[in-house]
Amino acid sequence: MSALFTHWLTQNLLVLAGFALIGWMLWSVSHHERWRRAWLRFKSDRSGIIALLVVCLYLLLGALEVLRFPTGGGATRTVLDLFVGHIPAEKSYSMPLAKTLLSEANPDPLKATHLLGTDALGKDVFVEVLKACKTALILGGLTAAIYIPLGTLFGLLAGYFRRRTDDLIQYLYTTLASIPTILLLVSIILVLGKGLGTMSFALGLTAWVGLCRLIRGETLRQSERPYVTAARALGQSHWKIITQHLLPNVMHLVVINFVLGFSGIVLMESVLSYLGVGTPVGTASWGNMIDSGRSELSRDPMVWWNLVSATVALFGLVLSLNLVGDSLRRAFDPKRG
Amino acid sequence: MADSPLLEIRDLAIHFATETGTVEAVKGISFSLQKGETLAIVGESGSGKSVTGLALTRLLPEPPTIYKSGQILLDGQDVLKKSPRELRTIRGNKIAYIFQEPSTSLNPVFTIRNQIAEAIRLHRPEVRDIDAEVIKYLDLVGIVDPAKRLHDYPHQLSGGMQQRVMIAMALSCQPELLVADEPTTALDVTIQAQIMDQLRDLKKQVNMAIILITHNFGIISGIADRVAVMFRGKIVEYGETRAVLANPQHPYTKALIQCIPQPGQKRERLTTIDHAALEAATT
């Protein structure tokens, strides 16, 4: 099963399916007047559009690193390697755009010019930064796939049924929220073992609380509105009222929460990597780069490019996601007509 | 009794259990309704008229609502003894509602076509051409050029149009009884008149019973066959509309009728109701 899952063909299909899903979702909401008007407002928001393009660029990079093609003899290469695979590895550190290794005693000439220098193992930092997009996006995507359905469903159930259901769900999330998040994350990961999958699981298990609170509050408000009584008066079932009437009315909150929460997840990955329970060593990730970069700051001469490159890349994604989230919130704001 | 009534309410009492004690919203009321008949329930805010309307299909949230005593007999079967599943087949199918606020009673994210289609799919799954059916009902409630209006959202319609859509939605289920809970209160006076005319026309065309819940005695003449006046959770007067309007017996009914402004009258202060005196007269 896991062999099938890690097979390059399956992964290619998964990526394509993911993009198809996003496309289908956009296509289906484009028929909704509310979403169309939100898009018109979003389009006129220049910072939002630029940020969206940046996010798309990150998405593309992530996809290029996952999509593979066979090179014969059972070996495969990623599409990204087509563009950056020819860049050779060096023996050790080198400054950005330097001609020689950093070592003063033995300044060997480099095989190629490296835009952002090389790290301790001689790997090109620019290539590593690009490859780490995949890790961040997979982590964000998997975590969202766990926490969004969980938070939305629980929020809707609590807000619609109230009373015992509400009490139970509130009890669940306040209990979860009362445990220090980092401690909980670290213990879940240590119990289940390190890896992208378990990290997403742990993050997903803790991240739904905020969304659930938000959706519960909005559902409490929405379910007081006469259209819910009208739907009940029509003889509609509870489940249909929740999925057909309430869900579309809270969906904008889910979208905004996802975009804003995504950056939090990517940040949390670097926190966990910093604590040594993040992505496995060897996997390119911004968190790992920042983690190894911090100890190199004390070297003389200082090795800063490793840390800075990863941080800037992370900052770029987080900032543009936040800008997209802000623009979305503005675009969906009912007070703006 | 020659004809068994469509709806018969016997000694219905409804209480709300609140943290500060029990509120008696409806204190033992009885009335009945024949097929195709129109009953107006008239009373002020808090008199229990809307609660009575919602209780017919048990739409009130339970708890806090307690059906203390009595029976709601629909075609001779007690609604209060039905399971949630059976209740859902009564709602819309037998008894449909229109509410006071048309602007919020329609789901803001759906086109009017989808809202009416939902009602049709739910109660008449045999209908094949749903669009044609939706257009038929929009036409019936007097919406001009309904085919062009199908894909409009509620916010694109005026209040009067929204209420017509609500009526079309209720009618599309082909109910035997339509409960109109203050259907014109949120609308301005000219639209009120249009909607009441529409209901009057529909009553003739579709032969369905109507319970019209209102605080306004002015709008019921010409549509209601009988009227029940509610005050403090009780029916204080019940009879033929004509008779009640011509010769009100209860002081509260008299006071309510006096509250209708008469055109051509000498300008004077509008009549208000003296509750203390009424309370003394009622108890």
Interface residues (C-beta under 8 A of the other chain):
Chain A: H32 E33 R34 R225 P226 Y227 T229 A230 A231 R232 A233 L234 G235 Q236 S237 Q244 H245 P248 N249
Chain B: T57 L59 L87 R88 T89 I90 R91 G92 N93 A96 Y97 F99 Q100 E101 T104 S105 L106 N107 P108 V109 F110 T111 E118 A119 L122 H123 Y153 M166 M169 C173
